[in-house]
Amino acid sequence: MLPLSHWNSAARSTITGIFTDIDDTLTSEGAIMPDALRALADLKAAGLVVIPITGRPIGWCEPFMAASPGAAWPVDAMVAENGAVAFVPGPGHSPLQPLTKLYQQDTATRRANQARMRDIAALVAAKVPGVDLSRDSAGRETDIAFDYAEFARHTPDTVQKVLAVLQQAGMQTTVSSIHIHGCFGDFNKWQGANWIVRELLGRDLAQELDRWVFVGDSGNDQAMFEHFTHSVGVANIARFVPQLQHLPRYVTQGERGAGFAEVARAILADR
């Protein structure tokens, strides 16, 4: 990983869109940091497309998208559950233009998977005692998540035991900075990013990667680090580096929201 200062101005000047993780990239202790919120607004005001993409559930995301004008996050969409579902806001966040929820799976598939996931949650409880579903699980529709570092504190060995149960059940798995995720479907943030760019903009993300940047901090961001021409880790990614196969090209000096704001300033410096 190179210091963010190595990201040259010619490359930065072509950026027209930004994807960003949320937990521990925009937030600290679950709350968005003021400098990160200002950075989102500055990027939007400059005409960039801004899309948070997270392992959090779609229900958790709704308040940030459906707040009153001026209170909602200044973003073009919010992709949840590691790419499986998204909210797209109405123009101006008007109550006459409600949020649109987009899914990659049809209703019948989601319902069948939800029943399977309830059984798997019980299986994890039996095989790995002490591991609980994440507290935000009530808002999840397409995946299952277990808390290992948000309110709980579980060892890497315990994380691996949970992953083994999920994988043996045929689930695709990822690990964020706080949760262990499992889903039925080919979902990850890279796949979700391609999907939402098609749905929202009618364009092919893979054909314009030189105009996008991704900012993240942990294991479930690896697919984005692997594919994006411009990728940045906020400084707190350091604690995950030994476990990552794919690292971002650049790293900020600041952690969490301060690091994200650093990226925004770099993008906007020459505009």
WOMO-V343781 format. One record per pair of residues at least 12 apart in sequence whose C-alpha atoms are under 7 Angstrom apart, sorted by the first residue. I is the first residue (numbers start at 1). J is the second residue. D is the distance in Angstrom with one decimal. If there is no record, write none. Layout:
BEGIN
I,J,D
I,J,D
END
This chain:
BEGIN
1,247,6.9
1,248,6.2
1,249,5.1
1,250,5.0
1,251,6.1
2,249,6.2
2,250,4.6
2,251,6.1
3,250,5.5
3,251,5.2
3,252,6.2
4,250,5.2
4,251,5.4
4,252,5.4
12,267,5.4
13,267,6.7
13,270,6.9
14,211,5.4
15,211,4.2
15,212,5.4
15,213,7.0
16,48,4.9
16,49,6.4
16,211,5.4
16,212,6.1
17,48,5.1
17,49,4.4
17,50,5.9
17,211,6.5
17,212,4.8
17,213,6.6
18,49,6.2
18,50,5.1
18,51,6.3
18,212,5.5
18,213,5.0
18,214,5.8
19,50,6.2
19,51,4.9
19,52,5.5
19,53,6.6
19,213,6.3
19,214,4.7
19,215,6.5
20,51,6.5
20,52,4.7
20,53,5.9
20,214,5.5
20,215,4.7
20,216,6.0
21,52,5.7
21,53,5.2
21,54,5.4
21,215,6.3
21,216,5.0
22,52,6.4
22,53,6.9
22,54,5.9
24,217,6.9
24,256,5.0
25,216,5.8
25,217,6.2
25,234,6.5
25,256,4.3
25,257,5.7
25,260,6.5
26,256,5.6
26,257,4.4
26,260,6.5
27,256,6.2
27,257,5.9
28,256,6.7
33,257,5.4
35,257,6.2
35,258,6.3
35,261,6.1
36,257,4.6
36,258,6.6
36,260,6.1
36,261,5.4
39,261,5.3
39,264,5.9
40,74,6.2
41,74,5.5
43,264,6.7
44,74,6.6
49,76,6.3
50,75,5.1
50,76,5.6
51,75,5.8
51,76,5.8
51,77,5.3
51,78,5.6
52,78,5.1
52,79,6.3
53,78,6.0
53,79,4.5
53,80,5.9
53,82,6.9
53,189,6.8
54,79,6.3
54,80,5.0
54,81,6.2
54,82,5.5
55,80,5.7
55,81,4.4
55,82,4.5
56,80,5.7
56,81,5.4
57,80,5.6
57,81,5.2
57,136,6.9
57,139,5.4
57,140,4.6
58,80,5.3
58,81,6.6
58,85,6.9
58,86,6.9
58,139,6.1
58,140,6.2
59,139,4.1
59,140,6.5
60,136,6.8
60,139,6.0
65,89,6.6
66,93,6.9
66,99,7.0
68,93,7.0
69,92,6.8
69,93,5.9
76,88,6.7
77,89,6.5
81,142,6.8
81,143,6.5
82,187,6.4
82,188,5.1
82,189,5.1
82,192,7.0
83,187,5.8
83,188,5.5
83,189,5.0
83,191,6.6
83,192,3.8
83,193,6.8
84,103,6.2
84,104,5.6
84,142,6.7
84,187,6.0
84,192,6.3
85,102,5.6
85,103,4.5
85,104,6.4
86,101,5.7
86,102,5.2
86,103,6.7
87,99,6.3
87,100,5.6
87,101,4.7
87,102,6.3
88,100,5.2
88,101,6.5
110,142,6.3
113,184,6.7
117,144,6.6
124,162,6.5
124,165,6.5
128,161,6.9
128,162,6.7
131,146,6.9
132,146,5.7
132,147,6.1
133,145,5.8
133,146,4.2
133,147,5.9
134,146,4.7
134,147,4.6
142,183,6.6
143,181,6.9
143,182,5.7
143,183,4.5
144,181,5.7
144,182,5.3
144,183,6.4
145,179,6.0
145,180,5.4
145,181,4.5
145,182,6.5
146,179,5.4
146,180,5.1
146,181,6.7
147,178,6.3
147,179,4.8
147,180,6.6
148,178,5.9
148,179,5.7
148,180,7.0
149,178,4.4
149,179,6.7
150,178,5.0
166,182,6.3
171,183,5.2
171,184,5.3
172,184,6.3
172,185,7.0
174,219,6.8
174,220,5.3
175,219,5.4
175,220,5.4
176,218,5.6
176,219,5.3
176,220,5.0
177,218,5.5
189,221,6.8
189,223,6.6
189,224,6.5
190,223,5.5
190,224,5.2
209,228,6.3
209,229,6.0
210,229,5.9
212,230,6.7
213,228,6.8
213,230,4.8
213,231,5.5
214,228,6.9
214,230,6.6
214,231,4.8
214,232,6.2
215,231,6.0
215,232,4.8
215,233,5.7
216,232,6.5
216,233,5.1
216,234,6.4
217,233,5.3
217,234,5.8
217,236,6.6
217,237,4.6
218,237,6.0
218,240,6.2
219,244,6.4
222,246,5.4
222,247,6.8
225,246,6.0
225,247,5.8
225,248,4.9
226,246,5.5
230,249,6.8
231,248,5.0
231,249,5.4
231,250,6.3
232,248,5.1
232,249,6.0
232,250,4.7
232,251,5.3
233,248,5.6
233,250,6.3
233,251,4.7
233,252,6.5
234,251,5.7
234,252,5.1
234,254,6.5
234,255,5.3
234,256,5.9
234,259,5.0
234,260,6.6
235,251,6.0
235,252,5.3
235,253,5.7
235,254,5.6
235,255,4.6
235,259,6.7
236,255,5.2
236,256,6.7
END
